[in-house]
Each structure stands twice: as C-alpha cells, then as structure tokens.
Amino acid sequence: MQDTIKVSVIEDNPHYREVISLALEDEKGINLISQFGTAEVALRTLQNAKPNDLPELILLDLHLPSMNGIDSIPFFKQISPEIKIIILTQSDSEADVLNAISEGADGYLLKSAALDQITHSIRKVMKGGATLDPSVAKFILNTLKHKLPKSEVEATLTSRELEVLELISSGLVKKEIAAKLNIGYTTVDSHVGNIYKKLDVRNAPEAISKAFKQGIL
C-alpha cells in the first residue's frame, strides 16, 4: 500500500459527493482521485485507466440509477482484485448488508456515520481489516430471527473462539475484544485468524454473515 490511499466515490447524490469530497480534501494520507454518479460510468472509466490511475479503495453507494451497487461489485473486482470496496449507503436492510458482503464488499457503513469514522474505516480496510457499522451489526443481531440447523463448523470452534466471534458480531474491534476479555491483543488476533480459517472467510463481515447463515450465532 502506498503512503497515500487513492479513493474513488460512486454516489448519485451530488450534494453528498461534495460532502465526502470536502471531508477528504484535507485528510492526510487520503487522496480522492475520482467521483462518479453511476456505476456504469465508473466501470467504463476504470476499465480504460492505467494501473497507476486506479483507485485502491471505492466508497460505493448501493441504490444507484441503472446498475445498483451490489451488482457492480464483482465487475470492480474483475478490473482489479486488489480494489477494496466500502459500501456507504442509507440502507440498513438485512438483505442489502448480507448481499453486499457476499459479493465481496470489504466494509459496510451508513451515511449517518461520522466523517472521522469513514476515514478511520478507509485506513482500517487498507491495512487488511474490515469495517461494519456498529448499528448495522446490532441490526443484524436483533433482526435475524431464523437460523439454519447447527453447522459442523460450530463443533470445531473453541468456546473462546465462539466468544470472540460473538463480540465481533457486536461491532467490537480486536483491541476492544482484548480489553473486554482481559487477554492480549496477539491472542485475540490468533483467535480471529482461527475463526476466519475454520469458517473459510476473509474478513469480519463475511464471518458474521456465515455464522448467522449456519446457525452459529
């Protein structure tokens, strides 16, 4: 990752694009290199762009004219598998959250998120992490009522790993989990790595989604 993170915004509301642009304008280490009002225009532009002109991270709205954000995610990943995508939307719909994560989104934030939360999430995702709006995590916990039969994966997770997984689903980050469980950060990091490996997922949002689908949470 370069010292300066190259970011693109895909958002059909020009006023909100301006808000994001102004917020990132003076943000050290983050450079907004392009803005688009539709996914189609963004895809055409990025397909013809030189590798050095591609964004490293895209802030992507979901409800766009014509092609929606969820449908566009695989196409952006085809252009460059390394591109990180954070959904930035007004929708806290259970279906939108799970579908976005399933298609490969690296994070999911609501537009009600504070600007410093957005910039923190950009840096977190570019360091290999994932980000999930706390209210979305809570929403999933409170609204996913039905569960599939217990998965065999659950039997392979230790009690501590299950505990860590539950805290992840509550929106806590590794440092907060370490403090809550009174264990070291590296221990938490090891537990999280084991959870991802056993669930065969890449990040926290995918782990939460799969855990719910398999009835682990």
Summary of the structure (lengths in Angstrom):
residues: 217
radius of gyration: 17.5
end to end distance: 34.1
largest distance: 50.5
contacts: 671
relative contact order: 0.11
helix: 53%
strand: 13%
